[in-house]
Amino acid sequence: MLAIPMLLLECLNIHRVVNYCTLDWHAALDTSSRCDHYANFKSLLTVETYLIMDIQLKYRIAMSKFRLSNHRLNTELGRYNNVLKENRICNVCQ
């Protein structure tokens, strides 16, 4: 008899932890300028489909790097060279 309420309690605790982590993740996105680009693409705390699709590894890596700002585009390089955000323009688009 105690197994069912205990299982329910465990499920509620897991749900509470997931909710807390999701709120914490959203707060981090809202307060970090580094996450501006990431937040444009990511709105739900779930596994992205491109990570589980049957595509070549090099494309998954490229997409992951782009989304995590681990690339050499001016949007990211300008941050380290003290370029104003509005002036971080792609070399091709200039």
C-alpha positions as CSV (number, residue, x, y, z in Angstrom):
1,M,0.0,0.0,0.0
2,L,2.8,2.4,0.7
3,A,4.4,1.8,-2.7
4,I,1.9,3.8,-4.7
5,P,2.0,7.0,-2.6
6,M,5.8,6.8,-2.5
7,L,5.9,6.4,-6.2
8,L,3.6,9.4,-6.7
9,L,5.8,11.4,-4.3
10,E,8.9,10.5,-6.3
11,C,7.2,11.6,-9.6
12,L,6.1,14.9,-8.0
13,N,9.7,15.5,-6.8
14,I,11.1,14.7,-10.2
15,H,8.6,17.1,-11.8
16,R,9.5,19.8,-9.3
17,V,13.2,19.4,-10.0
18,V,12.6,19.5,-13.8
19,N,10.5,22.7,-13.3
20,Y,13.2,24.3,-11.2
21,C,15.9,23.4,-13.7
22,T,13.9,24.8,-16.6
23,L,13.2,28.1,-14.7
24,D,16.9,28.4,-13.8
25,W,17.8,27.7,-17.5
26,H,15.4,30.4,-18.7
27,A,16.7,32.9,-16.1
28,A,20.3,32.2,-17.3
29,L,19.3,32.9,-20.9
30,D,17.6,36.1,-19.9
31,T,20.5,37.5,-17.9
32,S,23.4,36.6,-20.0
33,S,24.4,38.6,-23.1
34,R,26.5,35.7,-24.2
35,C,23.2,33.7,-24.6
36,D,21.5,36.2,-26.9
37,H,22.3,34.3,-30.0
38,Y,21.6,30.9,-28.4
39,A,18.2,32.1,-27.1
40,N,17.1,33.0,-30.6
41,F,17.2,29.3,-31.6
42,K,16.5,27.6,-28.3
43,S,13.2,28.1,-26.5
44,L,12.6,24.6,-25.0
45,L,14.9,22.6,-22.8
46,T,14.8,19.5,-25.0
47,V,17.2,17.6,-27.2
48,E,17.4,19.2,-30.7
49,T,16.3,17.2,-33.7
50,Y,19.5,17.8,-35.6
51,L,21.4,15.9,-32.9
52,I,19.5,12.7,-33.4
53,M,18.9,13.0,-37.2
54,D,20.8,10.8,-39.6
55,I,23.1,13.5,-40.9
56,Q,26.9,13.5,-41.2
57,L,28.8,14.2,-38.0
58,K,30.6,17.2,-39.4
59,Y,27.2,19.0,-40.0
60,R,26.0,18.2,-36.5
61,I,29.3,19.5,-35.1
62,A,29.0,22.7,-37.3
63,M,25.5,23.3,-36.2
64,S,26.3,22.7,-32.5
65,K,29.3,25.1,-32.7
66,F,27.2,27.8,-34.3
67,R,24.4,27.5,-31.7
68,L,26.9,27.5,-28.8
69,S,28.9,30.4,-30.2
70,N,31.9,28.3,-30.6
71,H,32.8,29.7,-34.0
72,R,34.9,32.4,-35.6
73,L,32.1,34.6,-37.0
74,N,32.2,38.3,-36.3
75,T,29.3,38.1,-33.9
76,E,31.5,36.1,-31.6
77,L,35.0,37.5,-32.4
78,G,33.8,41.1,-31.9
79,R,32.9,40.3,-28.3
80,Y,36.6,39.6,-27.6
81,N,37.8,42.6,-29.7
82,N,35.5,45.0,-27.9
83,V,33.4,45.7,-31.0
84,L,30.0,47.1,-30.2
85,K,27.3,44.5,-30.7
86,E,25.6,46.5,-33.5
87,N,28.9,46.6,-35.4
88,R,29.6,42.9,-35.4
89,I,28.6,42.3,-39.0
90,C,29.4,39.4,-41.2
91,N,32.3,40.0,-43.6
92,V,30.1,38.7,-46.5
93,C,27.2,41.1,-45.6
94,Q,29.3,44.2,-45.3
